[in-house]
Amino acid sequence: MRVVKEAEERRNEILDAADEFFGQKGFDGTSTNDILVKVGIARGTLYHHFKSKEDIMDALIERYSIKLLGAAQEVALDKSVPVIERILRVVMALNISSENGSGSGKEIMEHIHRPQNALMHQKIQKVIISGVPPILTPIIREGIEQGKFNTPYPYECMEMVIVYANTIFDDDKVDMTNELRTSRMLAFIFNVERLLGAESGSLMGVMQMFGNGNE
């Protein structure tokens, strides 16, 4: 007897299967037939939900993005947490570049950083660069109101910070020794404090995210 499932349930089964295969075989190494056999559906059913394999990839990216940005947004809205600590928690929730992160961000980024998922990695970076500054900007504005920061460009500052952090501290793009990473982090924090007009040393807590809190 043929099993008829709701469209959303079937769509998610396709995405789950594709996610598994992309992790094992990479995007290029996965065929739509792999997905068809795994889910047990006809080709017409697959194309009813997705136009192409890349369309499936884009839907997976959207699903990952909702988890990543949702976790960051939840942290950002908790005004019981001090401004600077909240900024750090947002970045930790995203786990953009730290191997010591936790939560859903860590699992997702480990998956995306696998060599066979380079295309997924590239796409998620675009999501981070466009989606994170709007989450951090209201926190920066709070900091301005509290006298912790002094900048007329809170959004632009966060955009610069995210683009730089997402590039320089990406292990897939830049190969660094621990010593060089620490030096880059110190320089990064030094310049971010000046971008934001923050008190010197006020953002040094960032180092804890990278396992360098005692250096």
Secondary structure, 3 states (H helix, E strand, C coil): CCCCCCHHHHHHHHHHHHHHHHHHHHHHHCCHHHHHHHHCCCHHHHHHHCCCHHHHHHHHHHHHHHHHHHHHHHHHCCCCCCHHHHHHHHHHHHCCCCCCCCCHHHHHHHHHCCHHHHHHHHHHHHHHHHHHHHHHHHHHHHHHHCCCCCCCCHHHHHHHHHHHHHHHCCCCCCCCCHHHHHHHHHHHHHHHHHHHCCCCCCCHHHHHHHCCCCC
